[in-house]
């Protein structure tokens, strides 16, 4: 184990509505576990970023 903790990966995909989604998973998960993670809905806040240069720049809220 590294001194800073275990490793992780950011998994990114485009859903059926065309929105980009991201989830953090452990670094040692299998492809089947990644597919399972993607298929399960997570309750909580969802942030949308729109790729339109005519709109004001959007940023995600800081905690």
Wavefront OBJ file of the C-alpha trace (Angstrom):
o trace
v 0.000 0.000 0.000
v 1.285 3.444 -0.883
v 1.862 5.962 1.927
v -0.954 8.140 0.521
v -3.605 5.391 0.503
v -5.020 2.981 -2.034
v -5.258 3.767 -5.733
v -8.427 4.712 -7.577
v -9.613 5.381 -11.127
v -12.088 7.839 -12.578
v -14.491 6.057 -14.919
v -16.172 8.307 -17.461
v -18.986 7.439 -19.879
v -21.759 9.010 -21.934
v -25.229 7.942 -20.841
v -28.276 7.313 -23.033
v -29.271 11.011 -22.762
v -25.891 12.122 -24.081
v -24.661 13.396 -20.693
v -21.139 12.697 -19.506
v -21.030 10.865 -16.186
v -18.077 10.113 -13.932
v -17.573 7.795 -10.982
v -14.546 7.015 -8.863
v -13.793 3.322 -8.369
v -11.014 1.412 -6.652
v -7.896 0.916 -8.744
v -8.139 -2.872 -8.690
v -11.748 -3.379 -9.864
v -12.551 -5.673 -12.770
v -14.319 -4.659 -15.982
v -17.456 -6.432 -14.732
v -17.389 -4.391 -11.516
v -17.024 -1.159 -13.518
v -20.060 -2.134 -15.647
v -22.023 -2.881 -12.483
v -21.070 0.494 -10.993
v -22.173 2.327 -14.134
v -25.522 0.541 -14.240
v -26.543 1.496 -10.666
v -28.029 4.912 -9.980
v -26.483 6.934 -7.158
v -28.712 9.248 -5.158
v -27.367 12.731 -4.639
v -26.546 15.924 -6.433
v -25.978 15.919 -10.154
v -24.131 18.754 -11.824
v -24.570 19.593 -15.491
v -22.003 21.465 -17.548
v -23.190 22.779 -20.894
v -20.749 23.026 -23.778
v -22.050 26.216 -25.359
v -19.635 29.107 -25.851
v -22.512 31.608 -25.937
v -23.425 30.853 -22.297
v -21.459 32.123 -19.275
v -18.720 29.801 -18.077
v -19.959 27.216 -15.579
v -18.001 25.851 -12.653
v -18.834 23.121 -10.183
v -19.622 24.303 -6.653
v -16.842 23.998 -4.081
v -17.497 22.296 -0.776
l 1 2 3 4 5 6 7 8 9 10 11 12 13 14 15 16 17 18 19 20 21 22 23 24 25 26 27 28 29 30 31 32 33 34 35 36 37 38 39 40 41 42 43 44 45 46 47 48 49 50 51 52 53 54 55 56 57 58 59 60 61 62 63
